[in-house]
Amino acid sequence: MRKYAVFDIDGTLIRWQLYHVIVDRLAKQGSLGDEAYSVIQLARMKWKTRETPESFAEYEKVLISNYEMAITNLKTSKFDELVDGIIDEYKDQVYTYTRDLIKTLKSQGYFLLAISGSHHELVEKLAKYYKFDDWVGSKYERRGDSFSGEAYIPSFDKAAALQEFLTKHQLSPSESLAVGDSKSDVTMLELVENPIAFNPDKNLFEIAKTHKWKVVIERKNMIYQLKWKNGSYILVQTGE
């Protein structure tokens, strides 16, 4: 049985959100309806100006709801045209820490997994680029050149998605590792021996504290590694 490492993608490997990019571009083209782009832009500005602590979550809800309301009118061919361009543009816009960690783990024989809320088509191309062994993203069912409206969203239950991979590939829990940046990654992080909260949002940080998980923060050209000791986090390592 091989040891494994599992990664979130958006905000953990990629410095932005691939799901957001493709929906934003579809909206800008008018593919999601006449009002979608302005509605999404307004929600994004409320987040950027930090109107409320929950403004990012509210922006995400607006983004996803506008996409899913319009998906049955969207042509898969138009969607696929955007996927290739987005991957070409964003595939190297990654965090140094997670990019280098992936290389190190691969060289050590780890089986690499990716579980993401972004569209499976985007996740697949990115995972192949970074030589992951298996991956899953949000799958919107296709019927010919259209979408049916049915969907499987692994980020709703990353523990279940991970368990499927463990059974499928007969992976060992020994020395297992997971990296995530938000509350949706918690169930995945709870299943491994070495969880890492990377650039965690407030919710994940609070949960990480209760479990005494390792925290890593990458800011500009610095990486800060925090370890739980004597009731609080202490800085144990910095690097470029």
N, C-alpha and C positions, 0 to 999 in steps of 0.2 A: 504494500500500500504506500502510495506516494504522499508526501507532505504537500500542503497546498497553501496558497495565499489568494485572498479574494479582495477585489477593489471595487469601490464605487467609482464612477467616471466623472460626472459633472461636479466641478468644484473640488475634486479630489485628485484627478489626473489632469483633466482639462481645466484651464483657468476660468472658464466661463461655463455656460449651460448650453449644451448642444440642442436640447429640446427647445429652449428659448429662441435660439438662432433660427431654426427652420420655421417655427411658427411665426416669428416676427417677419421673416422674408415672404412667407406665403400671404400674411396679412397685408404687407406693404404692396404686393402685386395685385391685391384685390381678390385673391382666391378664397378668402374666408368671409367675404361679404363687404359691403360698402363702409360699415362703421367699425369693423374689427380693429383696424390699425390704430385709429384714433383712441379707441377705448383701451387698447393695450398700452399705448404710449402714455396715456393719462395715469394708468395704474403704475407704470414703471417710474414715472416722475414722482409719484407719491412715495415710492420706495426710495428713490435716489435722494429725496429730501428728508427721508426718515420721519415722515409725519407721525407714524406710530411704530411701536416695537414689532408689530405684526405686519407691517406694510409689505415686506418681501413675500410672505406667505399669501397675502391678499393679491399681490401682483401675479404670483404663480397661478392662483385659482382663476383669475381673469384670463390669463394666457391659455390655460388648458381648456377652460370652458368654451372659449371662442373657437379654439381648434376643433374640439369634439362636437360642437354644435354644427359645424360646417363640413365635417369630414366626409359625409356621404355625397357631397357635391364636388369633392376634390378628385382630380384625376391622378392616379398613381404615377403616370408618366411625368407629370409636372413635378410631383413630389420627388421622384427619383432623379430628375435633372438637378434639383437643388442639393441632394445628398452628396454627390461627388464633389461639387464646388465647396461645400461647407467643410468636408473632411480635408480637402487640399489646403484650405485656408487655416483651419484650426488644429490640425493633427500635431503640429510642433509647438503650439501655444500651451505648454504644459508646465506643471510645477517641477522644479529641479528635484525636490526630495522624492516625490513619488516616481518620477521618471527613472531616477538612479536606483531606487529601491526595486523597481521592476527588473531592471537589468541584473542587479545583484542576486535577487531571488531566482531568476531564470538560470543564472550560472551555477546556482547551488542545487539545481534539480527540482525546484518547486513547480507544482502544477498551478498555473495561473488562471484565475477566474475573474470575470467582470460581471457585476450585476448592477444594472442602471435603470433609471426611470426614463432615460432618453429613448428615442425610437430605435428599434432593433436594427434597422438598416444602417443607422449612424454608428451604433455600438459595434456592429459586426465589422465594418470597415476599419474603425479605429483599433479594435481588438486585434485584427489581423496585422495591422501596421506595427503594433507593439508586441506581437507574437504571444498573445494570450492563447491558452489551450482550449478554453470554452467560454461562452458569454451568453448573456440574455439581456434584452432591453424590452421596452414596451412594444407589444405586437398588436398592430391594428389590422384586422382581417381584411384581405383583399378578395375582390370578386371581379375578375377581368381587369379593366382599367379604372376600377372604382374601389372605394372602401365601403365595407358593409355597415360600419358603426360598432361592430363587436370588437372588444379589446381584451388583452391580457396584460396587466401592469405588474411586473414583478416587484417594483418598489413598494407596493402595498404590503407585502410580506416577504422581506428578503431572507428571513430564516427558512421559509418553505422553499424558496428558489435555491438557496444554498444546499438544503437537504437533498433536493433532487440531484444536484451536481455530485454530492458526496456518494450517493447511491449509484448513480450512473457510472462514475469513474473509480469507485472503490478507494476513496481518498482517506488518508489517515489523519486523525485529529492531533497527533503528536507534532509539536512545533508549528501548528497552524497559525496563520496570521491574517488579519483583516484590517482594511483602512477605509474610513468613512468620514464624512464631514457634517452630517446632519442627523436629526432624530430618526429619520427613516432608516438609517444604517444600524441602529442600536441592536435589533434582533440578530443581525448578521455578526456584529462585534461580540455579542454574548456567546457565540458558538465556538470561538477560537481561543487558543491558549495565549495569543499575543495580539490583543486588540490595540489599534492606534486611532485616536481621535485626531484627525488632521484638520487644521484650521477650523475647529468645531464652531458651530453656531451656539447660541446661548443654551438651548435645550440640550444639545449633546454634551456640552461642557459640564452642565450640572449633573447629568447622568454619569459622565466619565468620573467625576469626583466621587460619586457614591461607590463606584466600582474600583476606584484608584487606578484607572487606565492611564497608559502613557498618552501624553498630549504633545503634538508637534505643530509648530506654527512657522510658516514661511512668509516672510514679509520682505519685499524688495529683494535684495541679494543675500539675505540672512535667513538661517534656519535655526529655530530655537526648540530644543527638546526639553520637555518638562516631565518630572517624575514625582509621584506621590511619596512624601516622606514626613513622618511625624505630624500628620494631620493637615498638611497643605502641600501644594505643588512647589517644587524648587527647580531652578534652572540647572540642568546637569550637563548640557552640551550646546555649543553654538558652532555654526559652520557656514560656509558660503555655498 
